[in-house]
Amino acid sequence: MTDTMLSESLASARERLAQALASAARPAESARLLAVSKTKPADMVRAAWELGQREFGENYVQEALEKQAELADLSGIVWHFIGPLQANKTRAVAEHFDWVHSVEREKIARRLNDQRPEALGPLQVCLQVNVSGEASKSGVAFAELEELAETVLSLPRLRLRGLMAIPAPAEDMARQREPLARLRLALEALRERFPEAPLDTLSMGMSDDLEAAVLEGATLVRLGTAIFGARDTSRR
């Protein structure tokens, strides 16, 4: 992808988000674009940064660390880890990321807390919820969400910000909105249960369901292909 193509696709993604927010009668600043840069080279991330994009999502730890090293000169860049998180990868995430969206177990939360360097300040955390109830999907069950949230809120080097989900694909808007609405209601319930917590984040919505996610209150919308083009599955 050329720099011109990237500029056009990023501008298109921003406009799509702006239109979705306007259609939902939401303020323009109430949702942000998270550019999912997994499998994309560091020079493409740099080009997006030069176009004003600051938040980037990565799925694979080693690939992300290599990119972060190449891009260490970029100021204001914010790294989000959004992929499945294994226990043997928590130290790298705790030391090198600003956000993690995929906390689904107490063990992972405690390891992130214990391994987070105090000098970096708290790691911003979203709990991943299995909104579709599929056995093959990652995420904490709704029934166990409050207990996990309480644990994370007790850990001093983590800051619980909200919830994340990757719903099963659906073609029509109504079906897309159903699981996203469940996530929104779950966040509202956590806000009532923990009124002092800064629970302001719904990480949901991708290329196929951005509009539905915005209607249901998404604050971080994760777009990859729409910005950077098709994934290069050879890069891991």
N, C-alpha and C positions, 0 to 999 in steps of 0.2 A: 504494500500500500504506500503510495506516494504521500508526501506531506500535504499536498493539495487535497487529495482524497480524504486524508485524515481530518483536515480542517473542515471539509464539507460534511463528513459523517458526524463529527462532534457537534457542529453547529445544528445539524438536523436532529440529533439526540436531545440537545438542549431545547430546541424549539418544540419537540414532541412533549417533553416534560412540562414545558411552560404552558402549552395548550391543554394538557391534561389537568394541570392545576387550575387553570382558568375555568375549564368546563366543570370542575368539581367545586367551584367557588371557594378555592383555597388561596391564601397568599402566595405570591411567587417565590418567597424564600422559605416556604414551609416544607420543601422536599429538596434533597440534593442528589446529584448524579454521582454514582460510584462507578468509575470506569474499571471494568473487570479485565485486567491485563494478563491473566494466566496464558501461558504459551506464547506470549508476544515478547519480542526482543526489547532490550533496554532502550535502544535508540527510538523505538516507537513510543515508549512511555515518556521519554524526554521530549519528543515532539508534541505530545499531548500536554505535557506540563507547560511548554512554551506557548501553547494556545490557551492557557489559563486553567486547565484541569489540575486539581490538587489532590484528589482522593482516588486511590487505586486499590483494587481488590485482587488478591492472589490466593490460589488454591494449593500450591505445591511449595513446601517450605524451602527445599534446596534451590529450586529455580528462583524463588523470591529473594533469597539471600544473595545470590549472584547479582541480580538486578539492583538490589539495594546498594551493594558495594560499588557498582558502576555509576550509580546515580547519587552518591553521597554528597555531591556538591549542590544538589537542588534544594533550595530553601522552601519551607512550607509544605513539603510533600507529606501526605498522610497515608500510611500503609494499613490496610485492613486485611486480616486473614479470614477468608470466608469458606475454606474447604474443611473436609473432615479432619479432625485433630486427634492424632494418636499420642499416647502417653510419652513415647520416646521423642516426640517433636515439640513438647511443650516449652522446653527451655529456650529453644531458638525463637519461638513465637513470643514468649514473655520478654525476651531481650531485644527483639528487633521490630516489633509491630506496635502500632498505636491502638488498634482495635482488633478484637476477635469476635466473630459472629456465630461461631459454631460450638459453643459450650453446651454440652448436653448431659454431662455427668459430674457428680461431686468430685470424683478423683481428678478429673482434668482441671476443674476450677481450683482445687487446692494446690495442684502442682504449678499452675500458672501464677497463683498468688505467691507461693514460696520462692519461685524462680524469677519473679519480676524485680529487676534492680530498683532499689528505692530511689535512686537519683532520677529515674525516668518519670516518676509519678505514677498514679494508678493506670492500669490497663483498662481501656474501655471495653465493656463486655455486652454482647447480646446472647441470650439463650436461644438455641435452635429448637424449635418445636415441630414435632411430627403432626402437622395439621391434617394430613390425609389418613392417618391411622394405618399406614401400610407397614407391614413387618420389614420390608426391604429398605425403608426410608430411615435416614438418620433423624435424630431429634428426641427430645424428652416428651413423654406423653402429657396431655393436659392435666391428668390427675396427679402427676408428680411435679408439676411446674412450680407451685407455690413453695414446696419444700426446697427445691433446688435454688429458687430465687432467694429464699431466706439464708441459705448457706452462702451464696455469693455475696449477699449484702453484709455478711459478717466478716468477710475477708478484706483486710485493710488495703491491700495493693491492687484490688480489683474495684471497678466502679460499674455497677450494673446500670445499663442505659436502656435496655429494652429487649425486644424479641426479633427473631429471624425465622423465616420459613421458606421452603422450596416446595410448593404444592405440586400435586400431580397435574400434568397438562390437561387443559380443557379448552374446547373450541369457542364456546359462546360466553359472552360477558357474565351472564348470571351464574354459570357454573364456576367461572374463574373467581367471582367475588365471594362465593360461599366459604372456602377455607380461609381466605384473607380476612373476611369478617370475623371468623372465629379467632384469628390471631389478634385482631384489634380488640375484641371483647376480652380476651385473656389479658392483654396489657392493661385495659381499663380496670379489670378486677385486681391486678397487682398494684395499680396505683391506689386503689381504695385500701388494700391490705397494708401497703407500705407507703404512706403518704409523704414521708420524708425523703424517699429515694428519687433520684433524677431520671425517672422513667419516661424518656421523651423520644424513643427511637423505635420505629417499625421498619426493619430491613426486609423489604419484600417488593416484588415486581421485577420482571426481566423483560426481554424484548417482546415476548408474546402476550404478556399480561400487564404491561405498564399502566394502561389506563384504568383497568380494574383495581390495581393496587393503589393508585392515587385516590380513587374514589373511596377506598377503605382506609385511607389515612397514612399511607406509606410516607416515611420521611427520608429513607435512603433507597434509591432505586438502582439496581445492579444491572448495568448494560455492558456487554462485551462485544459480541459480534456486530451489533448496531454501530459501534464506534470503531473497532479495530479490524473488522472483517472476520472471515471464518477462522476457526481455531486451527492452529498448526499442532496436530496431535503428536508429531515427532519430537516436540520440545517438552521435556519433563525435567 
